[in-house]
Amino acid sequence: MLGAIAGDIIGSVYQGKNFKTKDFPLFNRQCRFTDDTVLTVAVADVILNAGRSPVSSQYIDQLKLYYRHYPYAGYGRNFREWANSSRREPYNSLSNGAAMRVSPIGFAFNDLDTVLEQAQISAEITHNHPEGIKGAQATAAAIFLGRTGHDKGKIHSYIQNTFEYDLERTLEQIRPTYQYDPTCQGSVPQAIIAFLESQNFEDALRNAVSIGGDSDTIACITGSIAQAYYGGVPKAIAQSTLSHLNQHLSTVTETFMFQYCN
């Protein structure tokens, strides 16, 4: 999950600016964590405290709790209204919010069926549109496959065949015309392609930012898969990432990493 947080923080300064190059400083003074990080840590917190089979009510409670603790992290309007209310029913979203927060599930569970089941549960509490669920499951599956030794060809074929995402385009084909698209179907495939074309963890994040659009979330999704596939986050990037978190977020992240990502 630290890879997801790194992507969020690094991408935060480029969100919506259609930045189209891989040449940029990874961290600068404007970098910050956003709702992507807050909700990723919330999902990790559920897994750390709910045992091996979290249920939807536990995800709902924790997401609402984390929203109250971090109300100005940049949430979408629908999530903000849901989290601010007493409602517990979902709002049929197909946005990439379900995919951006799912990475802890890809790391914590030890068989693909459970990963897919938990990804669906964590998504459909808000994002119960089929595309929202699919985006979360595809991201979690790519993480699971990456951390369990499958090569990029296997990850590519599984995601494309199972979720019917078009992964045949290259970044060179995507980059010139790609614009801000916060839907799962308009950002998750692009994030996966950014990983598939990468040479290492840092290169994956540079790929993700370089296509423009919803840069923090695309880099968040890409970073989560890259961490799994490349076996971790480089020390310098990990240290800079953690330095942007407060004590609570950092503690939950490091506890989860120690338990599930070693």
Secondary structure, DSSP 8 states (H G I E B T S, - for coil): -HHHHHHHHHHTTTTTS----S-S-S--TT----HHHHHHHHHHHHHHHHTTS--HHHHHHHHHHHHHHSTTS---HHHHHHHHSS--S-----BTHHHHT-HHHHHH-SSHHHHHHHHHHHHHTT--SHHHHHHHHHHHHHHHHHHTT--HHHHHHHHHHHH-----S-HHHHTTT-----BSTTTHHHHHHHHHT-SSHHHHHHHHHHT-SSHHHHHHHHHHHHHHHHTS--HHHHHHHHHTS-HHHHHHHHHHHHHH--
